Amino acid sequence: MPYRAWPILLPLLLLGIIAGSATPISHAEEDGDRESIGERFHGQTSLTWPDIVLDLFRLKPDRPAAYKSYSGATVTKLPKPDYRGVPLEESLAERRSVRNYAKKSMPLSTLSQLLFAAQGVTGKIYGHTLRTAPSAGALYPFEVYVVVNRVTDLPKGIYHYAIEAHALEQVREGDFSGELTSAGLNQEMLGEANVTFALAAVFDRIRHKYGERGYRYTYMEAGHISQNIALQAVSLGLGSVPVGAFLDKKVNELIGVDGRREAVIYLHAVGML
Ligand SMILES: Cc1cc2nc3c(=O)[nH]c(=O)nc-3n(C[C@H](O)[C@H](O)[C@H](O)COP(=O)(O)O)c2cc1C
């Protein structure tokens, strides 16, 4: 196990085995026609020509605003992200998941660069922004939040990245390292990282065009964003790890999103070395 979650995972594993022996997870092979929820999701969001045609007549949700903004929040303008680091090939060769960090403060300029790598604006088309990571239909369903633990000149708290302004809006002030660690199945690096990114998808931004298949696209896009953070972290001489194992409800509550219209898909911890 790559992370220290045994104390919580072991009892859950035992419970799972007991529950599993009573109600086995349905895999199509073992269970005839009964599909598992994952198989159903994958099957029912697969593209076929008839689906593409029918989709034109299907009711889709309204398109929400392209950006979220926290009006009245304290805003911290970020330094210009103009860092030039090691060649991409070196970052690719050196990237590893790193889970131990030094107790040094992270400069605000470093956080600025990481946020830019995640979702910074790199172009415009028909008045819409284009960003560092690709997005299906350029619809950009993601909102980026950071749980700040140790950043110079930035109080501990939860912040929302205001993409167009390249600024941080404070969502909550305080030390959330303990809550984040326990919501992340006691993976200690979440509490020790200088910052942890929480990538949250506003699903209707993408469902508006792609229907339920849009969910797949958000998961793919989370991977793009996370990889940008990982490679930028290497280039900045930092350690980072993507985290997919967390209690969804707890993390959503912590960030302040409802978990249905907007939900945290992926976490990414980054720390000084
Ligand atoms: C979707 C996904 C979820 C992951 N979730 C976790 C996690 O919850 N905790 C963790 O410590 N590492 C997590 N990882 C990191 C993997 O453990 C790591 O990438 C893998 O062991 C390979 O090592 P490397 O990243 O150093 O090459 C995750 C990676 C991916 C792609």
The ligand as an SDF file (V2000), in Angstrom:
LIG
                    3D

 31 33  0  0  0  0  0  0  0  0999 V2000
   -6.1430    8.2380  -10.3280 C   0  0  0  0  0  0  0  0  0  0  0  0
   -5.0240    8.1430   -9.3260 C   0  0  0  0  0  0  0  0  0  0  0  0
   -5.3260    8.1370   -7.9900 C   0  0  0  0  0  0  0  0  0  0  0  0
   -4.2950    8.0720   -7.0450 C   0  0  0  0  0  0  0  0  0  0  0  0
   -4.6180    8.1260   -5.7210 N   0  0  0  0  0  0  0  0  0  0  0  0
   -3.6360    8.1030   -4.8050 C   0  0  0  0  0  0  0  0  0  0  0  0
   -3.9540    8.2050   -3.4310 C   0  0  0  0  0  0  0  0  0  0  0  0
   -5.1030    8.3060   -3.0390 O   0  0  0  0  0  0  0  0  0  0  0  0
   -2.9270    8.2040   -2.5630 N   0  0  0  0  0  0  0  0  0  0  0  0
   -1.6110    8.1130   -2.9540 C   0  0  0  0  0  0  0  0  0  0  0  0
   -0.7380    8.1240   -2.0960 O   0  0  0  0  0  0  0  0  0  0  0  0
   -1.2920    8.0150   -4.2580 N   0  0  0  0  0  0  0  0  0  0  0  0
   -2.2560    8.0220   -5.1940 C   0  0  0  0  0  0  0  0  0  0  0  0
   -1.9370    7.9570   -6.5100 N   0  0  0  0  0  0  0  0  0  0  0  0
   -0.5150    7.8920   -6.9310 C   0  0  0  0  0  0  0  0  0  0  0  0
   -0.1020    6.4850   -7.3160 C   0  0  0  0  0  0  0  0  0  0  0  0
    0.0180    5.6790   -6.1630 O   0  0  0  0  0  0  0  0  0  0  0  0
    1.2520    6.5550   -8.0710 C   0  0  0  0  0  0  0  0  0  0  0  0
    1.0980    7.3260   -9.2300 O   0  0  0  0  0  0  0  0  0  0  0  0
    1.7570    5.1760   -8.4500 C   0  0  0  0  0  0  0  0  0  0  0  0
    2.1180    4.4340   -7.3030 O   0  0  0  0  0  0  0  0  0  0  0  0
    2.9510    5.2480   -9.4020 C   0  0  0  0  0  0  0  0  0  0  0  0
    4.0340    5.9500   -8.8050 O   0  0  0  0  0  0  0  0  0  0  0  0
    4.6330    7.3060   -9.3890 P   0  0  0  0  0  0  0  0  0  0  0  0
    3.5280    8.3180   -9.4650 O   0  0  0  0  0  0  0  0  0  0  0  0
    5.6970    7.6980   -8.4160 O   0  0  0  0  0  0  0  0  0  0  0  0
    5.1950    7.0370  -10.7450 O   0  0  0  0  0  0  0  0  0  0  0  0
   -2.9350    8.0060   -7.4610 C   0  0  0  0  0  0  0  0  0  0  0  0
   -2.6580    8.0230   -8.8300 C   0  0  0  0  0  0  0  0  0  0  0  0
   -3.6750    8.1100   -9.7470 C   0  0  0  0  0  0  0  0  0  0  0  0
   -3.3400    8.1680  -11.2200 C   0  0  0  0  0  0  0  0  0  0  0  0
  1  2  1  0
  2  3  1  0
  2 30  2  0
  3  4  2  0
  4  5  1  0
  4 28  1  0
  5  6  2  0
  6  7  1  0
  6 13  1  0
  7  8  2  0
  7  9  1  0
  9 10  1  0
 10 11  2  0
 10 12  1  0
 12 13  2  0
 13 14  1  0
 14 15  1  0
 14 28  1  0
 15 16  1  0
 16 17  1  0
 16 18  1  0
 18 19  1  0
 18 20  1  0
 20 21  1  0
 20 22  1  0
 22 23  1  0
 23 24  1  0
 24 25  2  0
 24 26  1  0
 24 27  1  0
 28 29  2  0
 29 30  1  0
 30 31  1  0
M  END
$$$$
